[in-house]
Amino acid sequence: MKKSIILLLFILTMFSCYNDNEEELYGPVSCDVSAITYTADVSPIIDAYCVSCHTSGGTAPGDFTNFSELKAKVDNGTFENRVLIQKNMPPNSQLSNCDLEILQAWLDNGALNN
């Protein structure tokens, strides 16, 4: 009896934890990228996922609290390569498809500081 309860708890524990993201659970998220601005759309993503490492004294090169340093990474292709092609940035989390679409639209429109 005791072994059965332990086995049941083990099975419940194994199948109760998973790492689905919002899009996998609910389907594609509607993402309007028709009027992307740095201030309203891109900056919040950068602040949430990049600034903790890309800041003065941070562990990664470039201070992304300073637009000109972020733009330098955009202009030399590093930002697009790491975030949108290799998708290995940010290293400790995954951007949503909507965040990726916003960043791609921003790049496609010249990566303006608007």
C-alpha positions in Angstrom: 0.0 0.0 0.0 2.8 2.4 1.0 4.7 1.6 -2.2 1.5 2.3 -4.3 1.0 5.7 -2.7 4.7 6.6 -3.3 4.5 5.4 -6.9 1.3 7.4 -7.5 2.9 10.6 -6.0 5.9 10.0 -8.2 3.8 9.7 -11.3 1.7 12.8 -10.5 4.8 14.8 -9.9 6.5 13.7 -13.1 3.5 14.7 -15.2 2.5 17.9 -13.4 5.6 19.9 -14.4 6.2 21.1 -17.9 7.6 24.2 -19.6 5.0 25.1 -22.3 5.0 28.7 -23.4 1.9 30.8 -24.0 1.9 30.2 -27.7 2.1 26.4 -27.2 -0.8 26.5 -24.8 -3.2 28.9 -26.5 -2.0 29.1 -30.1 -0.5 32.0 -31.9 -0.7 35.3 -30.1 -2.0 38.2 -32.2 0.9 40.6 -32.5 0.4 44.0 -34.2 3.7 45.1 -35.7 2.3 47.8 -38.0 3.4 50.8 -35.9 6.4 49.7 -33.8 8.3 52.3 -31.8 11.4 52.0 -29.7 9.9 53.6 -26.7 6.6 51.8 -26.6 7.5 48.4 -28.0 11.2 47.6 -28.1 12.5 49.3 -25.0 10.3 47.3 -22.6 11.7 44.1 -24.2 15.3 45.3 -23.9 14.7 46.4 -20.3 13.1 43.1 -19.3 15.5 40.7 -21.0 18.8 42.5 -21.8 19.6 45.3 -19.5 20.4 43.0 -16.5 23.6 41.9 -18.3 24.1 44.6 -20.9 24.6 47.6 -18.5 27.5 49.5 -17.2 29.5 47.0 -15.1 27.3 44.1 -16.4 28.6 40.7 -17.6 27.9 41.3 -21.3 29.4 43.9 -23.6 27.5 47.1 -24.3 25.3 49.2 -22.1 21.8 48.8 -23.5 20.4 51.5 -21.2 22.2 53.8 -23.7 20.5 53.6 -27.1 23.7 54.4 -29.0 25.4 51.3 -27.6 22.4 49.1 -28.5 22.3 50.7 -31.9 26.0 49.9 -32.4 25.2 46.2 -31.9 22.3 46.5 -34.3 24.4 48.2 -36.9 27.2 45.6 -36.8 24.7 42.7 -37.0 25.4 41.3 -33.6 22.0 42.0 -32.2 20.1 40.4 -35.1 22.4 37.4 -35.2 22.3 36.6 -31.5 18.6 37.4 -30.9 16.8 36.5 -34.1 19.0 34.1 -36.0 20.9 32.0 -33.3 18.2 32.8 -30.7 20.7 32.3 -27.9 20.0 35.7 -26.4 18.7 36.2 -23.8 20.6 33.3 -22.4 18.3 32.5 -19.4 14.9 32.8 -21.0 13.1 32.6 -24.3 11.5 35.5 -26.0 7.9 35.0 -27.1 7.1 34.9 -30.8 5.4 38.3 -30.5 8.6 39.8 -28.9 10.6 38.3 -31.8 8.2 39.8 -34.4 8.4 43.2 -32.7 12.2 43.2 -32.7 12.3 42.0 -36.3 9.8 44.7 -37.4 11.9 47.3 -35.5 15.1 46.2 -37.3 13.3 46.1 -40.7 12.2 49.7 -40.2 15.7 51.0 -39.5 15.9 50.4 -35.7 14.9 54.0 -35.0 15.0 55.6 -31.6 11.4 56.8 -31.8 
